[in-house]
């Protein structure tokens, strides 16, 4: 899991996360980008990590792995 942040045009920060699974030629990388904007890169990183952990928990539980959206 790799949280990612990028500066937005307005001076705030965007959050995303990359989750890699598999090995070798069977590697799969899922990237989720989120809508909310954050005041600091740390806030964006924390949100991305929280969303990734929630997605992983739902996946492990066998439910539909759809990210949640919070503002």
Buried (B, 14 or more C-beta within 10 A) or exposed (E): EEBBBEEEEEEBBBBBBBBEEEEEEEEEEBEBEBEBBBEEBEBBBBBBBBBBEEBBEBBEEEEEBEBEEEE
